[in-house]
């Protein structure tokens, strides 16, 4: 019985940990409004030379932001020929200060649009 209780407790911790680590779209929205909307538009529809972000999955967003943060233009171009282009010099410094959690939250918000 003790073994079963321990397994149930450990399973509960794993579920709680997964939920606590889930991306927060509301936090992503706040960060987006502060850092992204002036270029990409209020609803990530894109404007001028800045591309549309709405319609991208959370994973795509996190992957792109990670490549920008790491300065990996080649990986960005492999994702999409337009990503590693002229906007790289603008996006790389913006992504540099993002934590993994920030990127996941932004991804969750953008995916929700």
C-alpha positions in Angstrom: 0.0 0.0 0.0 2.9 2.4 0.8 4.4 1.7 -2.6 1.1 2.5 -4.3 0.7 5.7 -2.3 4.3 6.8 -3.2 3.6 6.2 -6.9 0.4 8.1 -6.8 2.1 11.0 -5.0 5.0 11.0 -7.5 2.5 11.0 -10.4 0.7 13.9 -8.9 3.9 15.9 -8.6 4.8 15.2 -12.3 1.4 16.5 -13.4 1.6 19.6 -11.2 5.1 20.3 -12.5 4.0 20.0 -16.1 1.1 22.4 -15.4 3.3 24.9 -13.6 5.7 24.8 -16.6 3.0 25.4 -19.2 3.3 28.5 -21.2 1.3 31.5 -20.2 -0.5 33.2 -23.1 -1.6 36.2 -20.9 2.0 36.8 -19.9 3.0 36.5 -23.5 0.4 39.0 -24.5 1.8 41.6 -22.1 5.3 41.0 -23.3 4.1 41.1 -26.9 2.4 44.4 -26.4 5.5 45.9 -24.7 8.1 44.5 -27.1 6.7 43.3 -30.4 3.5 45.2 -31.3 5.1 48.4 -32.4 6.7 46.5 -35.3 4.5 43.5 -36.0 1.1 45.2 -35.2 -1.3 44.9 -32.3 -2.6 41.5 -33.5 0.6 40.2 -35.1 -0.8 40.9 -38.5 2.5 42.4 -39.7 3.0 45.9 -41.1 5.5 47.3 -43.6 8.7 45.4 -43.6 7.8 43.5 -40.5 6.2 40.1 -41.1 2.9 38.6 -40.0 3.3 36.4 -36.9 -0.3 35.4 -36.4 -0.9 31.9 -37.7 2.5 30.5 -36.4 2.5 27.7 -33.9 4.0 28.2 -30.5 6.9 25.8 -31.4 7.7 27.8 -34.6 7.8 31.0 -32.7 10.0 29.6 -29.9 12.3 28.0 -32.5 12.7 31.3 -34.5 13.3 33.4 -31.3 15.9 30.9 -30.1 17.7 31.2 -33.4 17.6 35.0 -33.3 18.9 34.9 -29.7 21.7 32.6 -30.7 22.5 34.6 -33.8 21.9 31.6 -36.1 20.9 33.2 -39.4 21.4 29.9 -41.3 18.9 28.1 -39.1 16.4 30.9 -39.6 16.8 30.7 -43.4 16.2 26.9 -43.2 12.9 27.6 -41.4 11.9 30.3 -43.8 13.9 32.1 -46.5 12.6 35.5 -45.2 13.6 35.0 -41.5 17.4 35.4 -41.8 17.2 38.4 -44.0 17.3 42.2 -43.5 15.3 42.1 -40.3 17.9 40.0 -38.6 19.8 43.0 -37.3 16.6 44.3 -35.7 15.4 41.0 -34.2 18.6 39.5 -32.8 19.1 42.2 -30.1 15.4 42.1 -29.3 15.5 38.3 -28.8 18.8 38.4 -26.9 17.2 39.5 -23.6 14.3 36.9 -23.7 14.4 34.0 -21.4 13.1 30.5 -22.4 9.9 31.2 -20.5 9.5 34.5 -22.2 9.8 32.8 -25.6 7.3 30.1 -24.6 4.8 32.7 -23.4 5.2 34.7 -26.6 4.7 31.5 -28.6 1.5 30.6 -26.7 0.1 34.1 -27.2 1.0 34.3 -30.9 -0.5 30.8 -31.5 -3.7 32.0 -29.9 -4.2 34.7 -32.4 
